[in-house]
Amino acid sequence: MYDIAIIGAGPAGSSAAIFTAKAGKKTLVIDNDKSVTKRAWVENHYGVKEISGPDLVAIGREQATKFGAEYVEDKATGIAKGDNGFTVSTENGSYEAKHVIIATGMLVDLAEASGVEVIPGTEPRVAKILKADATGQTNVSGIWAAGTCAGVSMHTIVTAGDGAKVAINVISELNGARYVDHDVLKA
C-alpha cells in the first residue's frame, strides 16, 4: 500500500512526487512516457536559463527518486475506490494507495471514467479539465488533480508549482496538520 499514487510524471506529477517522497510518504508515480513537455523547449522557467523538455522531465524524476519515489512506466487504465483507499489498475498490474494525484496533462479520460467530475477546459486546445477545489481535491474524496488537467496554465513552472501545492495539501491531510518543507543553507 502506497500513501500516494501519482498518475503522470511531467512537471506537475514529478513535482508532487518530490514533495511527497521527501516528506517520507511512500510514493508511486505511474507514467506512460507521453508527457507533452517532452516536446518542449523551455526558456521561461524561473531559475533555469533554458532547458529541453526531456531534460526537465528527467531531472524532475531524478529529484523525486533521490527522495525515494518509485516510478513505473505503464499506462493507468482505471481507479477504483475501496475501503482503505484506491486501486489503480494499469495495463500490466495494479497498485493500492491511500490517495491518488492525477497529473495527466491535457488528458482526463481516465479520471472521468473513474467518477471524477469534468468541466470545460480553461486553456487553448484543452477541451475538458477536472473539477477541483483550491486544494486540488476533486469530487471523489482522496482523488486530487494537479497541473493542466486541474485547469492551471500549461507552462511548466505553473504546473510544477501546482503539483507541489497539491502534494503539500495531501501530505497535510495524511499528517493531520499543515505540512511545511523549507530547506536552509548549510553553514
N, C-alpha and C positions, 0 to 999 in steps of 0.2 A: 504494500500500500504506500503510495506516494502522498506527500502532503499536497503537492500541486503538480498537475499535468498541464503543460503549456502546448498548445497546438499552433505551430508556426515558429520559425527561427529567424525571421527577419529582424529589423531593428526593435520592433515592439516586443516580440517574443523573447529574444535573447536578452534584451534589457531587463525584462521581467525576471528572467532566469538568473541573471547576475544578482539581483537583489534577493530573490527567494533563497538561492543556494548560499549566498554569503550570510544570510540570516539563520543558516543551519536547517532550513526546511528541505526535506527530501524532494528533489525537483526532477521531473522528467520533461524533456522537450521532444515532441514528435514533429518531424518536418519532412515534407515531400520534396524538398530541394527545388522549389519552383518560385522562390521569392522574386518579386518584380525588382527588388533592389539589386539583384544580381545583374540587371541590365543597365544600372545607373552609373553616372559619373557625378560625384558629389563635391561641390565647392562652397556649399552654404551650411556646413555642419560646424557649429561652434567648436573651437579648439582643434579643428582639423583643417589644414590649408587646402588640401584636395586629396581625394581617395576614390578608388574604384568601388563600385557597389559590392563586387565579390570580395574585395579585401575588407570592407567594412563589416560584411556579414561574417567572414572568417574570424576577424578579431573579436567580434561580439561573442561568438561561440567559444573561442579560446578563453575569454574572460570568465564566462559562465562555468566552463568545465574546470577552470582553476579553483573555483569555489565548491565544486562537487556536483554540478548539474550533469545529468546524464542525457545524451542525445540519441535518438533512434531515427534513422532515415526510413520513413514509412508513410503511408497515406492513411490518415484518420478517416474512418468510414461511419462512425456513429458514437454518440454519447448517451449513455443510459443512467438515469438516477437510481440509486439503490438505497438500502437502509443506512449505510455508513459512508456514502459519498457517491462516486461515479465510476462507471466502467467505460473507458474509451476504447472502442474497437478500431483495429487497423486492418489493412489487407493481410497482415502476417501475424496477428495476435491480438491481445487485449491487455489493458493496464488499468489498475484501480488507483483512484486518487480522491482525496477529501474535497479538493477544489479543482476547477478547470478554468484556465485562462485561454480564451480564444483570441489568437492574434494572426488571423489568416488573410490579412491584407484586404484585397477587393472581393474576396470570396466568402460568401455567407451561407452557402447551400447546406453544409454540414450542420451548422448551428441551427438554421431554420428547421431542418429535418429533425433536429433533436429537441424542438419545442421552444427555442429562443425566438422572441418576437423581433421582427424586422420592420424597418420603416424606410421611406425613400432616402436615397443617398444624399450626401452633402457636398461631394467633390465631383468635378467633371469626370465622366466615364465610370462613376461608381453608382450603379443603379440602386442598390439596397445596402443598408447598414444594420447593425444590431442595435436594438433599443437598449440603452444602458443609462443608469443614473450617473451622477457626477463622480462616484467612486469607481465606476466600471461594472457594477453589479447589474446583471440582466434580470429578466422576469423569472428565471429559474434560479432559485437560491443556490449559491455555490458555483454557478457558471458566470464568469466575468468576461468582459470584452475589452480589448486594448488595441490601439492603433487605428489604422484606416477602417477596419471593419466596425470600429466603435464610433466612427464619424469624425475623427480628427484629420487634419491635413495630412496628405501623403508624404510630406517632407520628412526625411529620415530623422532629423533632430526632434521633430514633433512626435512622431510615432515612438521613438525611443523613450522620450520623456513620458509619454502616456503609458507605455509598458511599465516603466519604473513606478509611476503613480499607482497603477492598478496593483502591482506587486506589493507595494507598501500597504495598501488597503487590505489585501488578502492576508499578509503577514500579521497585520494588526488584529484582524478578526481571529486568526488562529491563536495569537498570543493573549487575546482578551485585553490588550492595552495598545495604545498608539506606539507604533514602531518607528524609530529614527535610526538612520545609519550615516554617521558623519566620520570620515577618516580625517586624521590630523597628521601634519608633517612630523616625522620622527626627528628628534633633536640630534 
